[in-house]
C-alpha cells in the first residue's frame, strides 16, 4: 500500500503541472460532441467576443479556450499537436517556425493578402503596436516621454521616482517579449541604452502584458515598456490613470497570428473558425477589444514585423544565447 501512496505522491505534481493554465474556459458547453480546442496567448476577456460571435453563427459548437504564455504555447503544442485544433499567438517568430516545421495545416481556400499569411498555413488577424504605457501620476508636472530617448532622459533625471518602478518583459521567459526585444535591437542602438538605464534602476521583469497593466494601474510601477497597447486600452476603468504612448522614433508592430494544427481533431471546424476570424478582424467591430488587421504595410513602417523567413533569425540557438547574454548584462547588472 505504501508503494501505491508513494507512486501517487510522485506523479501528482506532474499531473497538476501538466494541467496548469493561466485561464481555461469552455463556451457553449451544453452541446454534444467534442469541443474545438484553442490554445492561445490572448487573455480570454479580449478574445471572448470573437468566440461568442462564432458560436452565434454555429450554435451546435462548443469551444474550449486555453490560455498560456507564448513560449509555453510553443512547447506544449510541439509536444502534442493532436491535442489542439487551433494555435493563436502574438509570438510571430515562434508561429512561423511551427509552420515551417510542418505543424500547420495548409488551408488553400482561405483568402488572405500575401503580407498577412505564410504558405496558406499561418494567418495574421490583428496589427498591434508595442507601446510605452505610463501611470500619469508619476509624470505630474513633468513632460510625458514620446520616444525611447525621452524615456531615457526622464529616468535619468528622476531616478528616485523610477527605481524599482519600471516594468518590461522577461525575454528569457516570454516569447513575445523576446520577439519585441530582438526587433527593437535590430532597429536602433537606443534599445540597448534604454535597457542599461532600466537595469540600473532595478527594472521589474514580467511574463505578460496583463500583469504589467495591473501593476501600472495600482501604482506599483510607473512605466511599462513594450506592453501591448490593446491590453491597456481594454482597461476602461483605468483610462484616467494610464496613458498609452506609441514611440515617435520608430514603431514596433506585431501581427497576432492563427494556425490550424496539422493533426487537429476537428480540422473542418477549425478552418471555419479561421475564416470567421479573418473576416471579422478585417473590419473594425464595436464589440471587439482587439484591433483589426491594418495594411498593406508600407515603407514608412520599417519596424512592422513581417511574416518572412528573416523573422526566425534570432531563434537560432547560438544567436539566441548571444542575445540573451547581452540582455542580461544590460538588465540584470549583477
C-alpha positions as CSV (number, residue, x, y, z in Angstrom):
1,X,0.0,0.0,0.0
2,X,2.8,2.4,0.9
3,X,4.2,1.9,-2.6
4,X,0.9,2.9,-4.2
5,X,0.8,6.0,-2.0
6,X,4.4,6.8,-2.9
7,X,3.6,6.5,-6.6
8,X,0.6,8.8,-6.3
9,X,2.7,11.3,-4.4
10,X,5.3,11.2,-7.1
11,X,3.1,11.6,-10.1
12,X,0.5,14.0,-8.6
13,X,2.7,17.1,-9.0
14,X,3.4,16.1,-12.6
15,X,-0.3,15.8,-13.4
16,X,-1.0,19.1,-11.7
17,X,1.7,20.8,-13.7
18,X,0.6,19.3,-17.0
19,X,-2.9,20.8,-16.5
20,X,-2.0,24.3,-15.3
21,X,-3.2,27.1,-17.5
22,X,-3.3,30.9,-17.0
23,X,-7.0,30.5,-17.8
24,X,-9.2,27.7,-19.1
25,X,-12.8,28.3,-20.2
26,X,-15.5,26.4,-22.1
27,X,-18.0,28.2,-24.2
28,X,-21.4,26.7,-25.2
29,X,-20.6,23.7,-23.0
30,X,-24.1,22.2,-23.2
31,X,-23.9,20.9,-26.7
32,X,-22.9,17.4,-27.6
33,X,-19.6,16.4,-29.3
34,X,-16.0,17.3,-28.7
35,X,-15.2,21.0,-28.3
36,X,-13.0,22.9,-30.6
37,X,-9.8,23.3,-28.6
38,X,-7.9,26.6,-28.9
39,X,-4.5,27.2,-27.2
40,X,-3.8,30.9,-27.2
41,X,-1.8,33.7,-25.6
42,X,-4.6,36.3,-25.7
43,X,-6.4,36.9,-22.5
44,X,-9.9,35.3,-22.5
45,X,-11.6,38.7,-21.8
46,X,-10.1,40.1,-25.0
47,X,-10.8,37.1,-27.2
48,X,-14.3,36.1,-25.9
49,X,-16.2,38.4,-28.3
50,X,-14.7,36.6,-31.2
51,X,-15.6,33.2,-29.8
52,X,-19.1,34.3,-28.9
53,X,-19.7,35.7,-32.4
54,X,-18.6,32.4,-33.9
55,X,-20.9,30.4,-31.7
56,X,-23.8,32.7,-32.6
57,X,-23.3,31.5,-36.2
58,X,-22.5,27.9,-35.2
59,X,-24.8,27.2,-32.2
60,X,-24.0,23.5,-32.1
61,X,-20.3,24.1,-31.5
62,X,-18.6,24.1,-28.1
63,X,-15.2,25.7,-27.7
64,X,-12.5,25.1,-25.1
65,X,-10.2,28.1,-24.8
66,X,-6.8,27.6,-23.1
67,X,-4.5,30.5,-22.2
68,X,-0.8,30.3,-21.5
69,X,2.4,32.2,-22.4
70,X,3.8,32.4,-25.9
71,X,6.8,30.3,-25.2
72,X,4.7,27.8,-23.3
73,X,2.4,27.5,-26.3
74,X,5.3,26.5,-28.5
75,X,6.5,23.9,-26.0
76,X,3.0,22.4,-25.3
77,X,1.9,22.3,-29.0
78,X,5.2,20.7,-30.2
79,X,4.8,18.1,-27.5
80,X,1.3,17.1,-28.5
81,X,0.0,18.7,-31.8
82,X,-3.0,16.4,-31.9
83,X,-4.3,17.8,-28.6
84,X,-5.3,21.2,-30.1
85,X,-7.3,22.4,-33.1
86,X,-6.0,26.0,-33.3
87,X,-2.9,27.8,-32.1
88,X,-3.2,31.6,-31.6
89,X,-0.2,33.6,-30.5
90,X,1.4,37.0,-30.6
91,X,4.9,35.5,-30.9
92,X,5.1,35.7,-34.7
93,X,8.6,34.1,-34.9
94,X,7.6,31.0,-33.0
95,X,4.4,30.7,-35.0
96,X,6.4,31.0,-38.3
97,X,8.8,28.3,-37.1
98,X,5.9,26.0,-36.2
99,X,4.6,26.5,-39.7
100,X,8.0,26.0,-41.4
101,X,8.4,22.8,-39.4
102,X,5.3,21.4,-41.0
103,X,3.0,21.5,-37.9
104,X,0.3,23.8,-39.5
105,X,-2.4,22.6,-41.8
106,X,-2.5,24.4,-45.2
107,X,-5.9,26.0,-45.9
108,X,-6.0,26.6,-49.7
109,X,-9.5,28.0,-49.9
110,X,-8.9,30.9,-47.4
111,X,-8.0,34.3,-48.9
112,X,-5.6,36.5,-47.1
113,X,-3.2,39.2,-48.5
114,X,0.3,37.9,-49.2
115,X,1.7,40.1,-46.4
116,X,-0.7,38.7,-43.8
117,X,-0.2,35.0,-44.3
118,X,2.6,32.4,-44.7
119,X,2.3,29.4,-47.0
120,X,-1.5,29.5,-46.7
121,X,-1.0,28.0,-43.3
122,X,-0.4,30.9,-40.9
123,X,-2.8,33.8,-40.9
124,X,-2.4,37.3,-39.3
125,X,-5.6,38.8,-37.9
126,X,-4.5,41.9,-35.8
127,X,-1.9,44.6,-36.0
128,X,-0.8,45.7,-32.6
129,X,2.0,48.1,-31.7
130,X,4.2,47.7,-28.7
131,X,3.7,50.7,-26.5
132,X,5.1,52.6,-23.6
133,X,2.4,52.8,-21.0
134,X,2.7,55.2,-18.1
135,X,0.9,55.9,-14.8
136,X,0.0,59.5,-15.2
137,X,0.6,60.3,-11.5
138,X,4.3,59.7,-11.9
139,X,4.6,62.4,-14.5
140,X,2.5,65.1,-12.9
141,X,4.3,68.4,-13.6
142,X,6.8,66.7,-15.9
143,X,6.9,66.1,-19.7
144,X,5.4,62.8,-20.8
145,X,8.1,60.9,-22.9
146,X,7.2,60.5,-26.6
147,X,10.2,58.4,-27.6
148,X,12.7,55.9,-26.2
149,X,15.3,58.7,-25.9
150,X,12.7,60.8,-24.0
151,X,12.1,57.9,-21.6
152,X,15.9,57.5,-21.0
153,X,16.2,61.2,-20.2
154,X,13.1,61.1,-17.9
155,X,14.5,58.1,-15.9
156,X,18.0,59.7,-15.6
157,X,16.5,63.0,-14.4
158,X,14.4,61.4,-11.6
159,X,15.9,58.1,-10.6
160,X,14.3,58.2,-7.2
161,X,10.8,58.1,-8.8
162,X,11.6,55.3,-11.2
163,X,13.8,52.9,-9.1
164,X,12.0,49.5,-9.0
165,X,9.0,51.1,-10.7
166,X,9.8,50.2,-14.4
167,X,8.4,47.1,-16.0
168,X,9.2,45.2,-19.1
169,X,9.1,41.6,-20.3
170,X,11.5,38.9,-19.1
171,X,12.7,38.0,-22.5
172,X,14.1,34.8,-21.2
173,X,10.6,33.5,-20.5
174,X,8.3,35.5,-22.8
175,X,8.2,34.6,-26.5
176,X,6.6,37.9,-27.4
177,X,9.0,39.8,-25.2
178,X,11.9,38.2,-26.9
179,X,10.4,39.0,-30.3
180,X,9.9,42.7,-29.4
181,X,13.4,42.9,-27.9
182,X,15.2,41.4,-30.9
183,X,13.3,43.6,-33.3
184,X,14.0,46.8,-31.3
185,X,17.7,45.9,-31.1
186,X,17.8,45.4,-34.9
187,X,16.1,48.8,-35.4
188,X,18.2,51.0,-33.2
189,X,21.1,51.1,-30.7
190,X,18.8,53.2,-28.4
191,X,17.3,49.9,-27.3
192,X,20.5,48.9,-25.5
193,X,21.0,52.2,-23.8
194,X,17.4,52.0,-22.6
195,X,17.9,48.5,-21.2
196,X,21.1,49.7,-19.4
197,X,19.2,52.6,-17.7
198,X,16.3,50.3,-16.8
199,X,18.7,47.8,-15.4
200,X,20.5,50.4,-13.3
201,X,17.1,51.3,-11.8
202,X,16.2,47.7,-10.8
203,X,13.7,47.1,-13.5
204,X,10.8,44.6,-12.7
205,X,10.5,41.7,-15.2
206,X,7.2,40.3,-16.2
207,X,5.8,37.3,-18.1
208,X,3.0,39.2,-19.9
209,X,1.2,42.4,-20.7
210,X,-1.7,41.8,-18.4
211,X,0.4,41.6,-15.2
212,X,2.3,44.8,-16.2
213,X,-1.0,46.7,-16.7
214,X,-2.3,45.5,-13.3
215,X,0.8,46.9,-11.6
216,X,0.6,50.1,-13.6
217,X,-3.0,50.7,-12.6
218,X,-2.3,50.3,-8.9
219,X,0.9,52.4,-9.0
220,X,3.3,49.6,-8.2
221,X,5.2,50.6,-11.4
222,X,5.2,54.0,-13.2
223,X,6.2,52.8,-16.7
224,X,5.8,49.6,-18.7
225,X,7.9,49.3,-21.8
226,X,6.9,47.2,-24.9
227,X,3.5,46.4,-23.4
228,X,0.7,45.6,-25.8
229,X,-1.4,48.7,-26.2
230,X,-4.6,46.7,-26.7
231,X,-4.4,45.4,-23.2
232,X,-4.1,48.9,-21.7
233,X,-6.9,50.2,-23.9
234,X,-9.2,47.4,-22.7
235,X,-8.8,48.6,-19.1
236,X,-11.6,51.1,-19.3
237,X,-11.6,51.6,-15.5
238,X,-8.0,52.8,-15.7
239,X,-8.4,55.3,-18.6
240,X,-7.8,58.3,-16.4
241,X,-4.8,56.6,-14.7
242,X,-2.9,55.2,-17.7
243,X,-1.6,56.8,-20.9
244,X,-0.6,54.8,-23.9
245,X,2.4,56.2,-25.9
246,X,3.4,54.9,-29.3
247,X,7.1,55.8,-29.6
248,X,7.7,58.5,-32.2
249,X,11.2,57.4,-33.0
250,X,10.0,54.1,-34.6
251,X,7.1,51.7,-34.1
252,X,7.4,48.0,-33.4
253,X,4.1,46.4,-34.6
254,X,3.4,42.8,-34.4
255,X,0.6,40.8,-36.1
256,X,-1.2,38.3,-34.0
257,X,-1.4,35.0,-35.9
258,X,-3.5,31.8,-36.0
259,X,-3.0,28.4,-37.5
260,X,-4.8,25.1,-37.6
261,X,-2.9,22.1,-36.2
262,X,-1.7,19.6,-38.8
263,X,-3.2,16.9,-36.5
264,X,-6.3,18.8,-35.4
265,X,-9.1,16.6,-34.1
266,X,-11.6,18.9,-35.8
267,X,-9.9,20.3,-38.9
268,X,-13.0,21.4,-40.8
269,X,-14.4,23.2,-37.8
270,X,-11.0,24.8,-37.1
271,X,-10.9,26.0,-40.7
272,X,-14.3,27.6,-40.3
273,X,-13.1,29.4,-37.2
274,X,-10.0,30.8,-39.1
275,X,-12.3,32.0,-41.9
276,X,-14.6,33.7,-39.3
277,X,-11.6,35.2,-37.5
278,X,-10.1,36.7,-40.7
279,X,-13.5,38.1,-41.9
280,X,-14.3,39.6,-38.5
281,X,-10.9,41.2,-38.0
282,X,-10.7,42.7,-41.5
283,X,-13.0,45.5,-40.3
284,X,-13.5,47.4,-37.1
285,X,-16.1,46.0,-34.7
286,X,-17.7,47.9,-31.9
287,X,-17.6,45.0,-29.6
288,X,-14.1,43.9,-30.4
289,X,-11.3,44.5,-27.9
290,X,-8.6,43.5,-30.3
291,X,-7.6,45.9,-33.1
292,X,-8.3,44.9,-36.7
293,X,-5.7,43.9,-39.2
294,X,-4.4,47.0,-40.9
295,X,-2.4,47.2,-44.1
296,X,-0.9,46.8,-46.5
297,X,2.4,47.5,-45.0
298,X,4.3,50.5,-46.4
299,X,8.0,51.5,-46.4
300,X,7.4,54.1,-43.6
301,X,6.5,51.3,-41.2
302,X,10.1,49.9,-41.1
303,X,9.7,48.4,-37.7
304,X,6.5,46.5,-38.6
305,X,7.3,42.8,-38.1
306,X,6.8,41.0,-41.4
307,X,5.9,37.3,-41.9
308,X,9.1,36.3,-43.6
309,X,12.0,33.8,-43.0
310,X,14.2,36.6,-41.5
311,X,11.8,36.6,-38.6
312,X,13.4,33.3,-37.4
313,X,16.9,34.6,-37.3
314,X,17.1,35.0,-33.6
315,X,15.6,31.6,-32.9
316,X,18.9,30.1,-33.9
317,X,20.4,28.6,-30.8
318,X,23.7,30.4,-31.0
319,X,22.2,33.8,-31.8
320,X,19.6,33.4,-29.0
321,X,22.2,32.6,-26.4
322,X,24.3,35.6,-27.5
323,X,21.4,38.0,-27.5
324,X,20.2,36.8,-24.0
325,X,23.8,37.1,-22.6
326,X,23.9,40.8,-23.8
327,X,20.4,41.4,-22.5
328,X,21.3,40.0,-19.1
329,X,24.5,42.1,-18.9
330,X,22.4,45.2,-19.6
331,X,19.3,44.4,-17.5
332,X,20.4,42.2,-14.6
333,X,23.7,44.1,-13.9
334,X,24.9,41.7,-11.1
